[in-house]
Amino acid sequence: MKNKQIYIVKKLDAPEHGTVHNVISDIVKACKLLNCTISEHLTSTTAVIVVIGGDGTMMYGMRLSAEYQIPVLGFNIGKLGFLAEYSFDSVIETLALALNDTLTSESRSLLECQVSETQKVYAVNEFVFSPKYADKMIKYQFEVDGVF
């Protein structure tokens, strides 16, 4: 396997901070075995984005991946792990499968919402719209790919 680059997204403000460092240590070991390098910058040559955290960190990694269409591999250190589904107990094996393109992948939709003239927000799969105050009416205008 030729040298592939990975980019790491991690959540450091979690109570599981020690676990994050353990996962990074396993990734470093895996890179030595698998002939890959950890990149400090996300580029079009990055093979995979490795996310260490929960679903919130995973969604951040997915937003980063959108520009270059890079696969995202999530190791869950949160509670549920709907999106970051891989266990930190199997870092080396899972990363090997991802770098060899033999890991089953799942496509997700990344949605963009223009909240105001200057503000956009992004979400994975869905948005929830609700008024700030329950007694107020709100007005929405929805477009899909510029079509009202």
For each residue, the residues with C-beta under 8 A, 3 or more apart:
1: 4 34 35 99 100
2: 35
3: 35 36 37
4: 1 34 35 36 37 47 48 99
5: 36 37 38 39 43 45 46 47
6: 27 31 36 37 38 39 46 47 48 49 50 95 99
7: 38 39 41 42 46 48 49 50 64 70
8: 24 27 38 49 50 51 52
9: 49 50 51 52 53 57 60 61 64
10: 20 23 24 51 52 53 57
11: 14 20 52 53 54 56 57 77
12: 17 20
13: 17
14: 11 17 20 53 54 77 78
15:
16: 19 20 77 78
17: 12 13 14 20 21
18: 21 22
19: 16 22 23 77 88
20: 10 11 12 14 16 17 23 24 52 53 77
21: 17 18 24 25
22: 18 19 25 26 88
23: 10 19 20 26 27 52 75 77 88 91
24: 8 10 20 21 27 28 52
25: 21 22 28 29
26: 22 23 29 30 88 91 92
27: 6 8 23 24 30 31 38 50 91 95
28: 24 25 31 32 38
29: 25 26 32 33 92
30: 26 27 33 34 36 91 92 95 96
31: 6 27 28 34 35 36 37 38
32: 28 29
33: 29 30 92 96
34: 1 4 30 31 95 96 99
35: 1 2 3 4 31
36: 3 4 5 6 30 31 47 95 99
37: 3 4 5 6 31
38: 5 6 7 8 27 28 31
39: 5 6 7 42 43 46
40:
41: 7
42: 7 39 46 49 64 67 68 70
43: 5 39 46 68
44: 68
45: 5
46: 5 6 7 39 42 43 49 68 70
47: 4 5 6 36 70 71 98 99
48: 4 6 7 70 71 72 73 95 98 99
49: 6 7 8 9 42 46 61 64 65 70 71 72 73
50: 6 7 8 9 27 73 74 75 95
51: 8 9 10 57 58 60 61 72 73 74 75 84
52: 8 9 10 11 20 23 24 57 75 77 88
53: 9 10 11 14 20 56 57 58 74 75 76 77 78 84
54: 11 14 57 58 76 77 78 79 80 81 84
55: 58 59 78 80 81 82 83 84
56: 11 53 59 60 78
57: 9 10 11 51 52 53 54 60 61 74 78 84
58: 51 53 54 55 61 62 72 74 83 84
59: 55 56 62 63 83 123 124
60: 9 51 56 57 63 64
61: 9 49 51 57 58 64 65 72 74
62: 58 59 65 66 72 83 108 110 124
63: 59 60 66 110 122
64: 7 9 42 49 60 61 67 70
65: 49 61 62 68 69 70 71 72
66: 62 63 69 110 122
67: 42 64
68: 42 43 44 46 65
69: 65 66
70: 7 42 46 47 48 49 64 65
71: 47 48 49 65 98 105
72: 48 49 51 58 61 62 65
73: 48 49 50 51 86 94 95 98 103
74: 50 51 53 57 58 61 81 83 84 85 86
75: 23 50 51 52 53 84 86 87 88 91 94
76: 53 54 80 81 84 85 86 87 88
77: 11 14 16 19 20 23 52 53 54 84 88
78: 14 16 53 54 55 56 57 81 84
79: 54
80: 54 55 76
81: 54 55 74 76 78 84 85
82: 55 85
83: 55 58 59 62 74 108 124
84: 51 53 54 55 57 58 74 75 76 77 78 81
85: 74 76 81 82
86: 73 74 75 76 90 94
87: 75 76 90
88: 19 22 23 26 52 75 76 77 91
89:
90: 86 87 93 94
91: 23 26 27 30 75 88 94 95
92: 26 29 30 33 95 96
93: 90 96 97
94: 73 75 86 90 91 97 98 103
95: 6 27 30 34 36 48 50 73 91 92 98 99
96: 30 33 34 92 93 99 100
97: 93 94 100 102 103
98: 47 48 71 73 94 95 101 103
99: 1 4 6 34 36 47 48 95 96
100: 1 96 97 103
101: 98
102: 97
103: 73 94 97 98 100
104:
105: 71
106:
107:
108: 62 83 124 125
109: 124 125
110: 62 63 66 122 123 124
111: 122 123 124 125 126 127
112: 120 121 122
113: 120 121 122 123 127
114: 119 120
115: 119 120 121
116: 119
117:
118:
119: 114 115 116
120: 112 113 114 115
121: 112 113 115
122: 63 66 110 111 112 113
123: 59 110 111 113 126 127
124: 59 62 83 108 109 110 111
125: 108 109 111
126: 111 123
127: 111 113 123
128:
129: 138 140
130:
131: 134 136 137 138
132: 136
133: 136
134: 131
135:
136: 131 132 133
137: 131
138: 129 131
139:
140: 129
141: 148
142: 148
143: 146 147 148
144: 147
145:
146: 143
147: 143 144
148: 141 142 143
